[in-house]
Amino acid sequence: MRLAILGAGSWGTALAIEFGRSGHDVVLWGRDDAVARGIAKSRRHPKRLKEHAIPSSVRVTSDIA
């Protein structure tokens, strides 16, 4: 299943992690480009849920299109 999550705060990040771990194709959108790029590079949110890795099945972007 393909999913889009709008908002890369605590709740959006948690949802993306869980859906990604479950094998879904996930896009996590964040409004702050620097944060989105940081998450995509490190596979961790710099401010929220730092101890949880974001699966590779989650694509992170700040481009709403």
TITIKE-26122 format. One line per 10 residues: their letters; for each residue y, x, z of C-alpha. Coordinates in steps of 0.25 Angstrom, whole numbers, plus 2048, in hexadecimal, padded with zeros to 3 digits. Each point is the difference from the previous one (the first is absolute). Layout:
BEGIN
a	Y/X/Z ~ ...
This chain:
BEGIN
mrlailgags	800/800/800 ~ 80E/805/7FD ~ 80A/7FE/80B ~ 80F/803/801 ~ 807/801/80E ~ 80F/7FF/801 ~ 805/808/80B ~ 7FB/80E/805 ~ 803/7FD/80F ~ 7F5/800/80B
wgtalaiefg	7FA/7F3/7FB ~ 800/803/7F1 ~ 7FB/80E/803 ~ 7F5/7FA/809 ~ 7FC/7F6/7F5 ~ 800/80A/7F5 ~ 7F7/809/808 ~ 7F6/7F5/803 ~ 800/7FB/7F2 ~ 7FE/80E/7FB
rsghdvvlwg	7F5/803/809 ~ 7F9/7F3/7FB ~ 800/805/7F2 ~ 80C/7F8/7FA ~ 80A/805/7F6 ~ 80D/800/808 ~ 80E/802/7FD ~ 809/803/80C ~ 80F/7FE/7FD ~ 80B/806/809
rddavargia	80F/7FE/7FE ~ 803/80F/804 ~ 7FC/809/7F5 ~ 800/80C/808 ~ 7F6/7FA/80A ~ 7F7/7FA/7F5 ~ 7FF/80E/7F9 ~ 7FD/806/80E ~ 7F5/7F6/802 ~ 7FA/802/7F3
ksrrhpkrlk	800/80F/801 ~ 7FB/802/80F ~ 7F8/7F3/800 ~ 806/7FC/80D ~ 80C/7F8/804 ~ 80B/80A/806 ~ 805/7F6/80B ~ 7F5/7F6/802 ~ 7F1/801/802 ~ 800/80F/7FE
ehaipssvrv	7F2/802/805 ~ 7FA/7F7/7F5 ~ 7FE/806/7F2 ~ 803/7F7/7F5 ~ 7F4/7FF/7F6 ~ 801/805/7F2 ~ 7FE/7F2/7FB ~ 80E/7FD/805 ~ 80C/803/7F6 ~ 80D/801/807
tsdia	80D/7FE/7F8 ~ 80F/7FC/802 ~ 800/7FA/7F2 ~ 7FF/7F1/801 ~ 7FD/7FE/7F1
